Amino acid sequence: MRFVFTGKGMTVTEGIKERTTKKLGRLEKFLPDDVEVFVTLSENKHLTKMEVSVPLHKRMLRAEVTNGDVSACMDQAVDILERQVVKYKTRLRDRRRRSVATNDELTFLGTSIEPETPENTPEIKLTRTKRFALKPMDAQEAVMGMELLDHDFYVFRNAWTDEINVVYKRKDGEYGLIEPQ
């Protein structure tokens, strides 16, 4: 595992880097050797915010924790990431049982953890399906439409690229745009 540290509004000391590397090292048995772990630490007044992102094969593991103590942030982030890995491996194994997943997907994360039993795994249930025509528009129009509906996101067809895009409202009050590659 390779770690990339970024500090926003604070300096990331060697002590913090060592402790974070040690704590996140618990995930090493679940992840491939060549994976990069991006750790961003920021401090706002008396709260420390830790964001950990681990890009994987067709998947992104991510944890965002805000706490007054850096060590508590590290512990919570590791717990969140471990749950995500277990959930991902469980889904891959269930797919394999249905002959959909390949052996490459299953061996990618290793086999050192056991999946949750099917009785304990909550089944994802879709309760509603919406269908609607996508009108071509630009991102500005989509943001206005989202605000008029008082939603957190809005799906639209980009008038310039003719692709399906999503605008969303971020936690900081700004807006984001998701475009396919």
N, C-alpha and C positions, 0 to 999 in steps of 0.2 A: 504494500500500500504506500502510495506517495501522498503526502499532505501538502496542501497549498493554503497558507494562512493569509487572511486579509483583516486589517483592523480599520474600522471606521470610527473616527472620533476618539481613538485610543491606540496605544502602541501594544503590539502583541509581544510580550517578553519571552525569553527562552524558557522560563519556568512554566508559563502558560502553555507554550508549545509542547514541552515535554509531558506535562500532565494530560493534555488533550490527546497527544499521540498514544500515551499509555492507556487511557480510558477507551479511546476509539479502537485501540488494538484488540479489544475483545471481539470486534466484528471481523477480524482478520480471518478467522476460521470459516466464516460464511462467504467471504468475498474472494474473487480471484486475486492473484499476486500483483497484477499490473494495473489495478484500479487506482484512480486518483480521487482523493477525498478533499473537497473544497470546504474550508472552515472560515466563516466570516464572523468576527466579533465586533460588536458596536456597543457603545456606552452612551446612555441618555439619562442625565441626572444621576440617580442612584441605581438604575437598573442596567443589567448587562443582557444583551441579546446575542444569542448564538444561533447561527444558521449553518447547518451541515448538509451538503449535497454530495451524493455519490451517484454519478452516471454509470449505468450498467447497460448490458446488452438489451435493447428495446425497453428499458425501464429506468426510472430515476427515483432513487431513495432520497428523501428529504425530511429534515427535522428542523423546526424553528422553535426555540425556547427563550422565554424572557424571565429572568429571575434576578435577585439582588446579588447572588453569589455565582462566581464563574464555575466552581466545582459542581454546584447543584445543576447548572445549565448543562454541564458535560454529562452528568448522570442521566438526566431526563432525555437528552438527545440520544444517548446510546440505547436507552430503553425503547424509545420510539423507533429507532432504526432496526433494532432486533425484532420488534413486532412486525415491521414491514417486510423484513427478510423472511420470517416464518410464514407470513400470509402469502407472499409471492411463491415460495417453495411449495406450499400446500396447493395453491392453484395449479402450479405446473404439474404436480403429481396427480391431481384430479384429472387434468387434461390427458395425461399419459394413460391413465386408466381408461379413458374414452378414446384412446388411440389418436389423439390430435397432436400432442407435444412430441418433439423429437428428443433423442438422447442428448444432443448438444445443449438444449435448453436446460435439461435436468442436471447435467454435470457441470454447468457453468458456475453455479453457486456452491458446488460441493455437496456432500451428503452427510454432513456432521450433525444436523439437527433433525428431529422427528417432526413431522407435520402434526397439526392438531387433528383430533379425531373428527370424523364427519358429524358426529352428534353435537360437538361443541362449536363447530364452525357455523356462523350465521350465514344463511343463504341470502344472496342478493335478490331482492324482489322489486321488480318494477311495478309501481302502482299506477302510473299514468303515462300515456304516450300522446305527444302533441305532433300534429302535422300542419305545416303552414307553407305558403309560397314565399320564397325568398326574393325580395325586390332588390335589384341592383342599386347600390348606394355607396357613398364614400364613408370613411371612418367617422367624420364629424356628424353626418346625418345619423349614423348608427348610435353614437353617444347620445344625441338628442332623443332618439327613439327610446333608448334604454332609460333615460331620465324621465321621459313622459310616462313610461310604464312603471317606474320606480322599481326596476330590477337591478340585480348586481351584475348581470351579463346580458349580451345581446348577440344573436347569431344573424349574420347577413351575408349577402353575396357582394363582393367587392366589385364596383363598377369598372375599375381600371384593369384588374387581373382576371375577373370572372371566376375567382376562387371563393370558397366558403371561408369566412373569417369570423372571429369573435372579439368583441370589445368587452372589457370588464372593468369594474371599479375596484381599485386597490385599497388596501387597509389604510394607506396614508392619504386617501381622498383623491389621488390622481387616477388616470385611466390607463389601461393597457390594451394592446392589440395582439391577438394570436393569429398568425398566418401560417399556412402549410408550406413546407419546403418543396 
